[in-house]
């Protein structure tokens, strides 16, 4: 078991390397426009959960997930070559809806602001 600080450092390095791989070496059209938003590594280094998002939002999640599942062995192998660990964690991929939630909240704030301004004009 590694310390939480070391697990965080490994996760940060994995995120950097994955982002580099996605830009330079991935040719799968299913993974175009995908951003790696975060990586979490468990303290046993058994699993690394990779969080991703894309410009189109949740509409392409199934397609992107299939692309990642197809590329999982390649990505794990490349990461293992770039990051020196005795045993390299298995990769799991999860969609990160944070940006969609933030957009929804911004629209709600804009709507509230508009209502407030309209009420102010009536009074």
C-alpha positions as CSV (number, residue, x, y, z in Angstrom):
1,X,0.0,0.0,0.0
2,X,1.3,3.4,-0.9
3,X,0.7,6.7,0.8
4,X,-2.1,9.0,-0.3
5,X,0.5,11.6,-1.4
6,X,2.3,9.0,-3.6
7,X,-1.0,7.8,-5.1
8,X,-1.8,11.4,-6.0
9,X,1.6,11.9,-7.6
10,X,1.1,8.8,-9.7
11,X,-2.4,9.8,-10.7
12,X,-1.1,13.3,-11.8
13,X,1.6,11.7,-13.8
14,X,-0.8,9.3,-15.4
15,X,-3.1,12.2,-16.4
16,X,-0.2,14.0,-18.0
17,X,1.0,11.0,-19.9
18,X,-2.6,10.0,-21.0
19,X,-3.2,13.5,-22.3
20,X,0.0,13.3,-24.3
21,X,-1.0,9.9,-25.7
22,X,-4.4,11.2,-26.6
23,X,-3.0,14.1,-28.6
24,X,0.0,12.5,-30.2
25,X,-0.7,8.8,-30.7
26,X,-4.4,7.9,-30.6
27,X,-5.9,7.5,-34.1
28,X,-9.3,6.0,-33.0
29,X,-12.0,8.4,-34.3
30,X,-14.2,7.4,-31.4
31,X,-11.7,9.2,-29.1
32,X,-11.5,12.5,-31.0
33,X,-12.4,15.5,-28.9
34,X,-12.0,13.6,-25.6
35,X,-10.3,15.3,-22.7
36,X,-8.8,13.5,-19.7
37,X,-10.3,15.4,-16.7
38,X,-8.8,13.4,-13.9
39,X,-7.2,10.2,-12.7
40,X,-7.7,8.5,-9.3
41,X,-5.4,5.7,-8.2
42,X,-6.3,3.5,-5.3
43,X,-3.8,3.0,-2.5
44,X,-3.0,-0.6,-3.5
45,X,-2.2,0.5,-7.1
46,X,-4.6,-2.1,-8.4
47,X,-6.9,0.2,-10.3
48,X,-6.6,3.6,-11.9
49,X,-9.9,5.3,-12.7
50,X,-9.6,7.7,-15.6
51,X,-12.3,10.4,-15.9
52,X,-13.0,11.9,-19.3
53,X,-15.3,14.4,-20.9
54,X,-15.9,15.5,-24.5
55,X,-17.2,18.6,-26.3
56,X,-20.5,16.9,-27.3
57,X,-21.3,16.0,-23.7
58,X,-23.1,12.7,-22.8
59,X,-24.3,12.0,-26.3
60,X,-21.2,10.1,-27.3
61,X,-20.5,8.3,-24.0
62,X,-21.2,4.8,-25.3
63,X,-19.0,5.4,-28.4
64,X,-16.1,6.8,-26.4
65,X,-16.4,4.1,-23.8
66,X,-16.1,1.5,-26.5
67,X,-13.1,3.3,-27.9
68,X,-11.4,3.3,-24.5
69,X,-12.2,-0.3,-23.9
70,X,-10.7,-1.2,-27.3
71,X,-7.5,0.9,-26.5
72,X,-7.2,-0.2,-22.9
73,X,-4.4,-2.7,-23.4
74,X,-2.4,-0.3,-25.6
75,X,-2.9,2.6,-23.1
76,X,-1.9,0.5,-20.1
77,X,1.2,-0.8,-21.9
78,X,2.3,2.7,-23.0
79,X,1.7,4.2,-19.6
80,X,3.7,1.3,-18.0
81,X,6.7,2.2,-20.3
82,X,6.5,5.8,-19.4
83,X,5.8,5.5,-15.6
84,X,8.1,3.3,-13.7
85,X,6.0,1.1,-11.3
86,X,6.6,-2.5,-10.2
87,X,3.0,-3.4,-11.0
88,X,0.9,-1.2,-13.2
89,X,-2.8,-0.6,-12.2
90,X,-5.7,-1.8,-14.4
91,X,-7.5,1.1,-16.1
92,X,-11.1,1.9,-15.7
93,X,-12.8,4.7,-17.7
94,X,-15.6,6.9,-16.4
95,X,-17.5,9.8,-18.0
96,X,-17.1,13.0,-16.0
97,X,-20.3,15.1,-16.2
98,X,-18.8,18.0,-14.3
99,X,-18.8,20.4,-17.2
100,X,-22.4,19.7,-18.1
101,X,-23.5,20.2,-14.6
102,X,-21.6,23.5,-14.5
103,X,-23.2,24.6,-17.7
104,X,-26.7,23.8,-16.3
105,X,-25.9,25.8,-13.1
106,X,-24.7,28.7,-15.2
107,X,-27.9,28.7,-17.2
108,X,-30.0,28.7,-13.9
109,X,-28.0,31.6,-12.6
110,X,-28.5,33.5,-15.8
111,X,-32.2,32.8,-15.7
112,X,-32.4,34.0,-12.1
113,X,-30.5,37.1,-13.0
114,X,-32.8,37.8,-15.9
115,X,-35.9,37.4,-13.6
116,X,-34.4,39.6,-11.0
117,X,-33.8,42.4,-13.5
118,X,-37.3,42.1,-14.9
119,X,-38.8,42.4,-11.4
120,X,-36.6,45.4,-10.7
121,X,-38.0,47.2,-13.8
122,X,-41.6,46.5,-12.9
123,X,-41.3,48.0,-9.4
